[in-house]
Amino acid sequence: MLPKLTIIVPCYNEEEVLPVTAPLFAGKIRELAEKGKISTDSRVLFVNDGSRDSTWEIIRKLSEQDEVFLGISQSRNRGHQNAVLAGLMEAKDLCDITISIDADGQDDINAMDAMVDAYLDGCEVVYGVRSSRETDTFFKRSTAQGFYKFLQFLGADVVYNHADYRLISARVLQEFANFREVNLFLRGLVPLVGFKSTTVEYSRQERMAGSSHYPLKKMLALAIDGITSLSVKPLQLIMSFGIIVAGISFIGCLWALITAICGKAVAGWASMTCIICFVSGVQLISLGIIGEYIGKIYLETKQRPRYIISERTYSTEKEKSERT
């Protein structure tokens, strides 16, 4: 029996690019079905992340025109990671495999062929990995690669140069549903589930239409979420650095005491000021890092829903049973 595929496409203010990329997603579904790799019942599921433009209206119109398109809309904007999660959790009971991909057309859609082939060969998770970052600016390329290396230094199990373009089987998603973190960083959480996995390389292209909705501020927030959700090593580094500073301070105190006893003490206003400023700065940075972790704990203890679906372009099994 051929596997049923659902392509998950998170959307936030994508009214310019959806008319361009939606036919590509539908075409890929039909192409894979014609090759006998997936079921003809496969679908494209758009997740509207509280868009302020006409994105949801476009999704509804697409679903009316072609049954291959499905759509869900969140009650408000909750961020890219929550939108992807909402699509995955919605699709896990509707299909055998999912592939998450952004709506902008930058990720090579033809890499899906290799992903499905890897699944048919026994892999439950297939990560799309960028073969190069030539289309990125120097700043974005260097910071992104530095971020992955830093996460690996902290001991986080992440796939280098992988974003959120991946295939996940429904079997894996059933287990992933048990992960209840509010502090979401999917590219670090998925490897924690385990199961057989592999990677597929692809080249990333320029955005097909519109402009990016992921500015530096959001990238930094995602990086902080990734670090704090996957590793406590920053806290350990604070303790280690504190021990080193305390040791140096102790040596300085001994030196000051010995010079005072020997009657060789001299005015040290400048040196004392530098030491005080340095230690104060270290303390503030340390408190900031600790505060970040405490804030994450605060959010986790509230156990607020990570997403709320307000509308669907289709009826769920529960809604169908309630009608009958």
C-alpha positions in Angstrom: 0.0 0.0 0.0 1.4 3.4 -1.0 2.0 5.9 1.8 -0.2 8.9 2.1 1.7 12.2 2.2 0.8 15.5 3.6 2.9 18.6 2.8 2.8 21.0 5.8 3.2 24.7 4.7 3.2 27.3 7.4 2.1 30.7 6.2 2.3 34.2 7.6 1.4 37.1 5.4 2.1 35.1 2.2 -0.5 36.6 -0.1 2.1 37.4 -2.8 3.9 34.1 -2.9 1.1 31.6 -2.3 -0.4 31.9 -5.8 3.0 31.1 -7.2 4.1 28.2 -4.9 0.7 26.5 -4.3 0.5 25.0 -7.8 4.1 23.8 -7.4 3.2 21.9 -4.2 0.1 20.4 -5.9 2.2 19.5 -9.0 4.7 17.7 -6.8 2.0 15.7 -5.1 0.6 14.5 -8.4 4.1 13.9 -9.8 5.0 11.6 -6.9 1.6 9.8 -7.2 2.1 9.2 -10.9 5.6 7.7 -10.2 3.9 5.3 -7.8 5.7 6.6 -4.7 2.7 8.0 -2.7 -1.0 7.6 -2.6 -3.3 9.7 -4.8 -5.1 10.7 -1.5 -2.0 12.8 -0.5 -2.6 16.5 0.3 -1.1 19.9 0.9 -2.0 21.4 4.3 -1.5 25.2 4.7 -1.3 26.5 8.2 -2.3 30.2 8.5 -0.3 31.7 11.4 -2.6 34.6 12.1 -1.8 36.4 8.9 -2.9 40.1 8.6 -3.3 40.1 4.9 -5.5 37.9 2.6 -3.5 34.7 3.1 -6.4 32.8 4.7 -8.8 33.9 2.0 -6.4 32.6 -0.6 -6.1 29.3 1.2 -9.8 28.9 1.4 -10.2 29.7 -2.3 -7.5 27.1 -3.2 -9.2 24.4 -1.1 -12.5 25.1 -2.9 -10.9 24.9 -6.3 -8.8 21.8 -5.7 -9.3 19.0 -3.2 -5.6 18.5 -2.9 -5.4 21.6 -0.8 -6.4 21.7 2.9 -6.1 24.6 5.3 -6.2 25.4 9.0 -6.0 28.8 10.6 -4.6 29.6 14.1 -6.6 31.9 16.3 -3.7 34.4 16.4 -0.1 34.6 15.3 2.0 32.2 17.4 5.3 32.0 15.5 6.8 29.8 12.8 7.6 26.9 15.1 4.1 26.7 16.6 2.6 26.9 13.1 4.7 23.9 11.9 3.8 22.0 15.1 0.1 22.7 14.6 0.3 21.3 11.0 2.3 18.2 12.2 -0.1 17.4 15.0 -3.1 18.0 12.7 -1.7 15.7 10.0 -0.4 12.9 12.1 -3.8 11.1 12.1 -4.5 11.9 8.5 -1.5 10.5 6.7 1.5 8.1 6.8 4.2 10.7 6.2 4.6 14.5 6.4 7.0 16.9 4.8 7.2 20.4 6.3 8.4 23.2 4.0 8.2 27.0 3.9 5.8 28.8 1.6 8.4 31.0 -0.1 9.7 28.5 -2.6 13.3 28.8 -1.4 13.6 25.1 -0.5 14.1 22.9 -3.5 10.8 21.1 -3.9 12.4 18.3 -6.0 14.3 17.1 -2.9 11.0 15.6 -1.8 11.6 12.7 -4.3 14.8 11.7 -2.4 13.0 12.1 0.9 10.2 9.8 0.0 12.7 7.3 -1.5 14.6 7.3 1.8 11.3 6.7 3.7 10.5 3.8 1.4 14.0 2.4 2.2 13.1 2.4 5.9 14.0 5.8 7.3 11.4 7.4 9.6 12.9 10.9 9.6 14.7 12.6 6.6 16.3 16.0 7.1 16.7 18.4 4.3 20.2 19.8 4.6 21.5 22.8 2.6 24.5 21.9 0.4 25.7 25.6 0.4 24.7 29.0 1.6 25.7 31.0 -1.4 22.4 32.8 -1.6 22.8 34.2 2.0 24.6 37.4 2.9 28.0 37.1 4.5 26.5 38.1 7.9 23.6 35.6 7.8 25.8 32.8 6.5 28.5 33.3 9.2 26.0 33.7 12.0 23.9 30.7 11.0 26.9 28.4 10.7 28.3 29.8 14.0 25.0 29.1 15.7 25.0 25.4 14.6 28.5 25.0 15.8 27.8 26.7 19.1 24.8 24.4 19.6 27.0 21.3 18.9 29.5 22.7 21.4 26.8 22.9 24.0 26.0 19.3 23.4 22.7 19.7 21.5 21.9 17.0 19.0 21.2 19.1 15.9 21.7 18.4 12.2 24.2 20.9 10.7 22.6 23.3 8.2 19.2 21.9 8.6 16.2 24.2 9.1 12.6 23.0 9.1 12.5 21.2 5.7 12.1 17.5 6.7 10.1 14.3 6.3 8.6 12.8 9.4 6.5 9.6 9.5 3.2 9.4 11.4 4.8 6.8 13.7 7.4 9.3 14.8 4.8 12.1 15.2 2.7 9.9 17.5 5.8 9.7 19.8 6.7 13.4 19.3 3.2 14.3 20.5 4.4 13.3 24.0 6.9 16.2 24.0 5.0 19.0 25.7 7.5 21.9 25.6 6.2 25.4 25.2 9.7 26.6 24.4 9.8 25.1 20.9 12.9 24.5 18.7 11.8 21.7 16.4 15.1 21.2 14.6 16.6 20.2 18.0 13.6 18.3 19.4 12.9 16.0 16.4 16.4 14.3 16.7 15.6 13.5 20.4 12.7 11.3 19.4 15.1 8.9 17.7 14.2 6.3 15.0 16.1 5.7 11.8 17.0 8.9 10.0 19.1 10.2 7.1 19.8 13.5 5.3 19.1 14.8 1.8 21.1 17.7 0.4 19.6 20.5 -1.7 20.4 24.0 -2.9 18.3 26.9 -1.6 17.1 29.4 -4.0 16.0 33.0 -3.8 12.5 33.8 -2.5 10.0 33.5 -5.4 7.8 36.5 -4.4 7.2 38.9 -1.5 9.7 39.6 1.2 11.0 37.7 4.2 9.0 37.7 7.4 11.9 36.5 9.5 14.0 39.5 10.5 17.1 39.5 12.7 15.0 40.0 15.9 13.1 36.8 15.2 16.2 34.9 14.3 17.9 35.9 17.6 14.7 34.9 19.5 14.8 31.5 17.8 18.5 31.1 18.6 17.9 31.8 22.3 14.9 29.3 22.3 17.2 26.7 20.7 20.0 27.1 23.2 17.7 27.3 26.3 15.5 24.4 25.3 18.3 22.0 24.4 21.1 22.6 26.8 21.9 23.8 30.4 25.6 24.1 29.6 25.4 28.0 29.7 24.6 27.7 33.4 27.5 25.3 33.9 29.8 27.8 32.0 28.6 30.5 34.3 29.6 28.5 37.4 33.0 27.6 35.8 33.7 31.2 34.9 32.6 32.3 38.4 35.1 29.9 40.0 37.8 31.2 37.8 37.0 34.9 38.6 36.8 34.0 42.3 40.2 32.3 42.1 41.7 35.3 40.5 40.1 37.6 43.0 41.4 35.5 45.9 44.9 35.8 44.5 44.5 39.5 44.1 43.4 39.8 47.8 46.5 37.8 48.9 48.7 40.1 46.8 47.1 43.2 48.3 47.4 41.8 51.9 51.1 40.9 51.4 52.0 44.3 49.9 50.2 46.0 52.8 52.1 44.0 55.4 55.4 44.7 53.6 54.6 48.4 53.6 54.7 48.6 49.8 51.0 49.4 49.2 50.4 52.1 46.6 47.2 53.9 45.5 45.2 51.5 43.3 42.1 53.4 42.4 42.2 52.7 38.7 42.9 48.9 39.1 40.2 48.6 41.8 37.7 50.4 39.6 38.5 48.1 36.6 38.1 45.0 38.8 34.8 46.2 40.2 33.4 47.0 36.8 34.5 43.7 35.4 33.0 41.6 38.1 29.8 43.7 38.1 29.5 43.1 34.3 30.0 39.4 34.7 27.4 39.3 37.5 24.8 41.1 35.3 25.4 38.8 32.3 25.2 35.8 34.6 21.9 37.0 36.1 20.6 37.6 32.6 21.3 34.0 31.5 19.8 32.6 34.7 16.8 34.9 34.3 16.3 33.5 30.7 16.1 30.0 32.0 13.8 31.0 34.9 11.5 32.7 32.4 11.4 29.6 30.3 10.5 27.5 33.4 7.8 30.1 34.2 6.2 29.6 30.8 6.5 25.8 30.9 4.7 25.6 34.3 1.7 27.5 32.9 1.1 24.7 30.3 -0.7 27.1 28.0 -1.7 25.6 24.6 1.0 25.9 22.0 -1.6 26.6 19.3 -5.3 27.0 18.9 -7.0 26.2 15.6 -9.9 28.5 14.9 -10.9 27.4 11.4 -10.5 24.5 9.0 -11.4 24.2 5.3 -12.5 20.6 6.0 -14.4 18.6 8.6 -12.6 16.4 11.1 -13.8 12.9 12.0 -15.1 14.2 15.3 -17.1 16.9 13.6 -18.5 14.4 11.1 -19.6 12.0 13.9 -21.2 14.9 15.8 -23.4 15.7 12.7 -24.5 12.1 12.4 
